[in-house]
Amino acid sequence: MILNYKMAKKNLLAANIDGCQQFFEKNGNILELAYTELLLDNVDKAEKLFLSIIDKDIRAHWGLVLIAFIKGIVNDFYPSYFEIRNFLEIDLNILINYYKGDYVEKIIRYSDFMFTINPEVYKFVGRVFWNTDLKEQAEFFFYRAKSYFYHDPELHFLLAEMYLQKKDNCMAIASLNDCLQVLPNYFPAVDLLKKLTK
């Protein structure tokens, strides 16, 4: 039995949805209820809930963007730069934790479109895949990010970490040097490079 909002939200984010829907509905947590409905594959119900609070919550607008991507009908709801930056990774991670690969696939089909709004999008998608152990997909998006948005120091650092995990120190060092060429004082890269070149 869920006793409070914090517990319900924690359960929802931890892919333990039991009781969340009833709790959010009973307590008027419309945004969270909309996400719960989406995760239960009640897409139309989730859409109606997001629409009901679109004027009160920016996250509801983003929820409608996700639904537009999932439905493949993007004509009314376009994401903003900050919505992509703040919500894309979190929501892709949630969807992966709930085994909603079909939703993830439909959303990332719009990565080229989102890139025109926020050029970091490939890095965000790659990082989600990397952190959820989908390494091959992560590499694809990291390389895509490098091709289109080379001057991102964090991306080069992520590539260095990827090469280190693959035990390719030479490529890791090269990526760290690329990172420091873009931003000479990027501390994580400076620190890691020192450790690798001792």
Phi, psi and chi 1 to 4 in degrees:
 res  aa     phi    psi   chi1   chi2   chi3   chi4
   1 MET       -  130.2 -179.2  175.2  157.4      -
   2 ILE   -87.2  127.6  -63.6  175.6      -      -
   3 LEU  -100.8  -26.3  -58.5  174.3      -      -
   4 ASN  -148.5  168.8   59.9   44.6      -      -
   5 TYR   -60.9  -44.9  172.7   80.0      -      -
   6 LYS   -57.6  -43.9 -169.8  174.6  178.2 -178.8
   7 MET   -66.3  -41.6 -175.3 -174.9  -64.5      -
   8 ALA   -63.9  -43.9      -      -      -      -
   9 LYS   -66.4  -42.0 -172.4  173.1  177.0 -176.1
  10 LYS   -60.3  -43.9 -176.3  179.2  175.7 -174.2
  11 ASN   -62.7  -44.1  -75.6   -4.2      -      -
  12 LEU   -59.8  -46.1 -177.9   67.3      -      -
  13 LEU   -69.7  -24.3  -65.2  174.5      -      -
  14 ALA   -92.3   15.6      -      -      -      -
  15 ALA    61.3   33.9      -      -      -      -
  16 ASN  -119.2   80.3 -179.9   12.4      -      -
  17 ILE   -81.2  -11.8 -156.1  165.0      -      -
  18 ASP   -54.3  123.5  -67.9  -17.9      -      -
  19 GLY    85.2  -14.6      -      -      -      -
  20 CYS   -65.2  -45.6  -68.3      -      -      -
  21 GLN   -57.2  -48.0 -178.3 -177.3   23.6      -
  22 GLN   -64.4  -42.3  -65.6   82.6   -0.7      -
  23 PHE   -61.5  -49.9  178.5   88.5      -      -
  24 PHE   -64.3  -38.2  -65.6  137.3      -      -
  25 GLU   -66.5  -45.8 -167.7  164.6   14.8      -
  26 LYS   -63.1  -35.3 -179.4 -178.7  173.5 -173.5
  27 ASN   -99.9    6.1  -68.1  -76.8      -      -
  28 GLY    71.2   26.0      -      -      -      -
  29 ASN   -87.3   80.2  -55.6  118.3      -      -
  30 ILE   -65.0  -43.9  -55.4  -59.2      -      -
  31 LEU   -59.8  -48.8  179.8   73.6      -      -
  32 GLU   -65.8  -37.2  -65.2   80.1   -3.8      -
  33 LEU   -63.6  -40.1  179.5   59.9      -      -
  34 ALA   -61.5  -44.1      -      -      -      -
  35 TYR   -62.8  -39.9  -91.4   94.2      -      -
  36 THR   -61.6  -44.3  -55.0      -      -      -
  37 GLU   -63.0  -40.0  -65.3  -66.9   -7.4      -
  38 LEU   -61.2  -44.5  179.4   62.6      -      -
  39 LEU   -68.6  -22.0  -66.0  167.5      -      -
  40 LEU   -91.6   10.0  -68.3  169.7      -      -
  41 ASP    69.0   20.7  -63.5  -38.2      -      -
  42 ASN   -95.3   68.7  -59.7  -37.4      -      -
  43 VAL   -63.0  -44.4  177.9      -      -      -
  44 ASP   -64.3  -39.5  -68.8  -26.0      -      -
  45 LYS   -65.5  -42.9 -165.8  168.1 -178.0 -178.6
  46 ALA   -60.3  -42.8      -      -      -      -
  47 GLU   -59.9  -44.4 -175.3  175.0   30.8      -
  48 LYS   -63.1  -40.0  -74.8  177.1 -172.5  166.8
  49 LEU   -66.3  -44.9  -71.5  164.3      -      -
  50 PHE   -59.6  -44.3  -76.1  132.5      -      -
  51 LEU   -60.0  -34.7  -86.4  169.3      -      -
  52 SER   -67.6  -19.5   73.9      -      -      -
  53 ILE  -123.7   17.1   57.6  166.8      -      -
  54 ILE   -60.2  -31.1 -167.4  168.8      -      -
  55 ASP   -79.6  -13.6  -65.7  -28.1      -      -
  56 LYS  -105.7  -20.5  -59.3  173.6 -164.5  161.4
  57 ASP  -142.8  117.8 -165.0  -38.2      -      -
  58 ILE   -62.0  -29.2 -170.1  169.3      -      -
  59 ARG   -66.1  -28.0 -171.0   77.5 -175.5 -104.6
  60 ALA   -65.8  -38.2      -      -      -      -
  61 HIS   -61.4  -44.6 -179.3  -89.4      -      -
  62 TRP   -61.6  -40.3  170.1 -107.5      -      -
  63 GLY   -57.8  -38.5      -      -      -      -
  64 LEU   -69.8  -32.9  -70.7  165.9      -      -
  65 VAL   -62.4  -47.2  168.7      -      -      -
  66 LEU   -57.9  -44.5  -73.0 -177.4      -      -
  67 ILE   -65.5  -38.5  -73.0  174.7      -      -
  68 ALA   -60.8  -42.7      -      -      -      -
  69 PHE   -63.8  -44.1  -71.0  165.1      -      -
  70 ILE   -63.3  -39.7  -71.3  165.9      -      -
  71 LYS   -80.8  -15.9  -72.3 -175.3  168.4 -175.4
  72 GLY    75.0   25.6      -      -      -      -
  73 ILE  -126.7   89.7  -52.0  167.1      -      -
  74 VAL  -107.6   90.9 -178.3      -      -      -
  75 ASN  -135.7  -19.1   52.4   11.4      -      -
  76 ASP  -109.7  -30.9  -68.2  -32.2      -      -
  77 PHE  -120.1  111.4  -63.7  101.7      -      -
  78 TYR  -110.0  138.0  -64.3   99.1      -      -
  79 PRO   -74.4  152.8   28.3  -34.1      -      -
  80 SER   -93.7  166.2   71.3      -      -      -
  81 TYR   -52.9  -48.3  174.2   90.9      -      -
  82 PHE   -73.8  -31.1  -72.7  108.3      -      -
  83 GLU   -62.7  -43.9  -74.3  173.5  -19.5      -
  84 ILE   -62.4  -45.0  -66.0  167.9      -      -
  85 ARG   -64.2  -41.5 -177.8  175.7 -177.3   82.0
  86 ASN   -88.3  -27.8  -65.7  -26.6      -      -
  87 PHE  -119.1  -24.3  -52.9  135.9      -      -
  88 LEU   -58.7  -52.0  178.1   63.7      -      -
  89 GLU   -62.1  -44.4  -74.9 -176.7   81.9      -
  90 ILE   -59.1  -47.8  -66.5  166.8      -      -
  91 ASP   -72.8  -36.7  -73.4   -6.2      -      -
  92 LEU   -62.4  -40.7  -73.1  177.4      -      -
  93 ASN   -61.9  -44.9 -166.9   63.6      -      -
  94 ILE   -60.2  -46.8  -69.8  168.5      -      -
  95 LEU   -62.1  -39.0  -68.8  169.1      -      -
  96 ILE   -65.8  -42.0  -70.6  169.1      -      -
  97 ASN   -62.2  -26.9  -73.9  -21.8      -      -
  98 TYR   -95.6   11.3  -83.6   89.7      -      -
  99 TYR    58.4   40.5  -56.2  101.5      -      -
 100 LYS  -100.5   56.0  -60.2  -65.1  178.7 -172.5
 101 GLY   -59.6  -33.0      -      -      -      -
 102 ASP   -64.8  -39.8   53.3  -26.4      -      -
 103 TYR   -66.8  -43.7  -69.7  173.2      -      -
 104 VAL   -59.2  -46.0  170.8      -      -      -
 105 GLU   -60.2  -43.9 -173.5  178.5  -26.7      -
 106 LYS   -65.7  -38.5  -72.2  174.4 -179.0  177.5
 107 ILE   -68.0  -45.5  -68.0  164.2      -      -
 108 ILE   -73.9  -12.2   63.9  170.5      -      -
 109 ARG   -60.7  -21.9  -77.8 -176.4 -169.0  160.0
 110 TYR   -96.0   13.5  -71.6   91.8      -      -
 111 SER   -64.0  -36.3   57.4      -      -      -
 112 ASP   -64.4  -40.1  -69.3  -15.0      -      -
 113 PHE   -64.0  -46.1  165.6   68.9      -      -
 114 MET   -64.7  -30.4  -72.5 -171.5  -81.5      -
 115 PHE   -58.9  -34.5  173.0   81.4      -      -
 116 THR   -68.0  -17.8   64.9      -      -      -
 117 ILE   -99.5  -41.9  -61.1  164.3      -      -
 118 ASN  -139.4  106.3 -174.4  -33.0      -      -
 119 PRO   -67.5   -3.5   18.6  -25.7      -      -
 120 GLU   -88.3    1.1  -68.5 -179.2  -76.5      -
 121 VAL   -59.4  -39.1   73.8      -      -      -
 122 TYR   -64.4  -37.7  -58.4  125.9      -      -
 123 LYS   -64.0  -43.0  175.8 -178.2   72.4  177.7
 124 PHE   -60.3  -46.9  -61.8  152.0      -      -
 125 VAL   -64.0  -44.6  173.5      -      -      -
 126 GLY   -59.4  -40.6      -      -      -      -
 127 ARG   -66.5  -38.9 -171.4  162.6   46.4 -157.9
 128 VAL   -61.4  -47.2  168.8      -      -      -
 129 PHE   -63.2  -40.7  -75.4  145.1      -      -
 130 TRP   -61.9  -44.7 -172.4 -102.1      -      -
 131 ASN   -75.1  -12.6  -69.1  -28.6      -      -
 132 THR  -110.3   18.6   53.8      -      -      -
 133 ASP    66.2   27.0 -101.8   -8.0      -      -
 134 LEU  -103.0   69.1  -62.7  164.2      -      -
 135 LYS   -63.1  -41.3  -54.8  -63.3 -172.8 -167.4
 136 GLU   -63.4  -43.4 -164.2  173.6  -53.5      -
 137 GLN   -66.3  -37.9  -66.5   84.0  -12.0      -
 138 ALA   -60.9  -47.1      -      -      -      -
 139 GLU   -57.9  -44.0  -77.3 -172.4   47.9      -
 140 PHE   -54.8  -48.2  172.2   82.3      -      -
 141 PHE   -74.2  -32.7  -80.9   96.7      -      -
 142 PHE   -64.5  -43.6  -76.3  155.0      -      -
 143 TYR   -66.6  -36.6  -70.2  138.2      -      -
 144 ARG   -63.5  -43.6 -166.6  162.3  178.9   82.1
 145 ALA   -60.2  -42.2      -      -      -      -
 146 LYS   -64.5  -35.6 -173.6  177.2  176.1 -177.8
 147 SER   -69.3  -33.5  -64.0      -      -      -
 148 TYR  -104.8  -22.1  -72.1   97.5      -      -
 149 PHE  -142.7   64.0 -161.8   55.7      -      -
 150 TYR   -61.9  -32.8 -175.6   84.4      -      -
 151 HIS   -85.8   44.8  -64.2  -71.1      -      -
 152 ASP  -117.6  104.3 -179.3  -16.6      -      -
 153 PRO   -60.6  -37.4   16.8  -25.8      -      -
 154 GLU   -61.9  -37.0 -176.0 -174.5   19.4      -
 155 LEU   -61.4  -45.8  171.0   64.9      -      -
 156 HIS   -63.6  -35.0  -67.4  -67.6      -      -
 157 PHE   -66.5  -42.5 -175.3   77.3      -      -
 158 LEU   -61.4  -40.4  -70.7  168.3      -      -
 159 LEU   -62.9  -40.4  -76.0  164.4      -      -
 160 ALA   -60.8  -43.6      -      -      -      -
 161 GLU   -62.8  -38.4  -71.7 -175.8  -39.0      -
 162 MET   -63.5  -46.1  179.2 -173.4   79.0      -
 163 TYR   -63.8  -37.0  -69.5  127.8      -      -
 164 LEU   -62.7  -41.4  -82.2  178.2      -      -
 165 GLN   -65.2  -28.8 -165.5  164.8   49.6      -
 166 LYS   -86.7    4.3  -66.3  168.2   81.9  173.4
 167 LYS    62.4   35.7  -57.8 -165.3 -175.8  -38.0
 168 ASP  -111.8   80.2 -170.8  -19.1      -      -
 169 ASN   -63.0  -34.2  -76.7   16.8      -      -
 170 CYS   -62.0  -46.7  -70.6      -      -      -
 171 MET   -69.1  -33.7  -73.9  -59.5  -68.6      -
 172 ALA   -63.0  -45.8      -      -      -      -
 173 ILE   -63.5  -41.0  -70.1  167.7      -      -
 174 ALA   -61.7  -41.3      -      -      -      -
 175 SER   -67.1  -38.5  -72.2      -      -      -
 176 LEU   -64.5  -39.7  -68.8  169.9      -      -
 177 ASN   -65.0  -38.2  -75.9  -36.5      -      -
 178 ASP   -61.3  -42.7  -71.2  -19.4      -      -
 179 CYS   -58.2  -47.5  175.0      -      -      -
 180 LEU   -74.2  -19.9  -65.3  172.2      -      -
 181 GLN   -70.7  -35.9 -163.7  170.3   13.4      -
 182 VAL   -76.1  -44.5  174.6      -      -      -
 183 LEU  -139.4   93.6 -174.2   61.3      -      -
 184 PRO   -55.7  -28.2  -25.8   34.3      -      -
 185 ASN  -106.2   25.0  -64.9  -39.7      -      -
 186 TYR   -68.8  101.3 -169.8   75.1      -      -
 187 PHE   -56.4  -46.2  178.3   76.1      -      -
 188 PRO   -56.9  -36.4  -23.5   33.1      -      -
 189 ALA   -72.9  -41.7      -      -      -      -
 190 VAL   -58.7  -47.1  170.3      -      -      -
 191 ASP   -64.2  -46.8 -172.3   49.0      -      -
 192 LEU   -67.0  -39.8 -175.0   54.1      -      -
 193 LEU   -62.0  -39.5 -169.8   58.4      -      -
 194 LYS   -60.0  -43.5  -82.1 -178.9 -169.1  171.0
 195 LYS   -66.3  -35.6  -71.4  174.2 -175.1  170.3
 196 LEU   -80.1  -21.9  -69.4  176.1      -      -
 197 THR  -109.8   15.5   54.8      -      -      -
 198 LYS   -65.7      -  -85.7 -175.9  177.8  178.6
